[in-house]
Amino acid sequence: MLTELRQRGLQDIYIACMDGLKGLPEAVTAIFPRTLTQLCIVQIMSAGAVIASLFERTYNGRFPLLRLRGG
């Protein structure tokens, strides 16, 4: 698809907002080397919610770094 866009006359992509699909940033920069790639904010927020949920279930609200400090 990216090669087809290049062949149809697309000169450059300034910013490509992506959803975290593995290999997509490399594919875009292989065809359009000056492209800035960025993870979509919705994907970042979704990943953060998953991590927070796992943290809450694992530690039951206790802060694990207290044990590392010897407290």
N, C-alpha and C positions, 0 to 999 in steps of 0.2 A: 504494500500500500504506500509506503513512504517513497519507494523508488518510483512508483507511478506518479505521485505528486511532483517529484523532481522532474520527471519526463514531461509532465504537462505544463511546466514552466514556473513552478514555485521556486523562488530563489533562496529563501532563508526562512527559518522559524526563529522568532526572538525568544519566546518562553513557551515551554510545553509543560502543562500541568497534568500530572499523571496520577494513576490510582494505585500504584505499587506493584504493577505487573512486572515480574522478574524479566530482565533483559530488554525491556522497552526503552529505558534511558540510553543504553548502549546502542540499540538499533537506531534511535533518532539521531544521536550524535555521530553515528557512522555515516549517515546520509547528509545530515546538516550539522557540521562540526561546531559551529558557533552557537548552537542552541543551548539556552539555560534550561535545565530540567528542575522541576519542583514537585514535591509530593502535595497532592490536593489537601487542603485544610480539613475537609470532611474525613479523609482517610486518617489524618493525624489524630483528630479528635476521637475517632472510632477506636483506633489502636490504644490511645490513652485510657479510654473507658474500659477496655478489655484488661489492660494492665492493672488499673485501679481495682477492678472487680477481683482479679486473681490475687492481688495483694491482700484485699480485705478477707477473702475466703481462707487464704493461707495463714495469715497472722492474726485473724480475729480482732483487728483494730490495734493490736500491740505493735509498737515501733521496733523492728528488729535490730536497729543500730544501737539501741541501748545495751544489748548483750555484747556487742563488739567492743564497746567502750569499757566494759567491766562493771556497768551499772545495774 
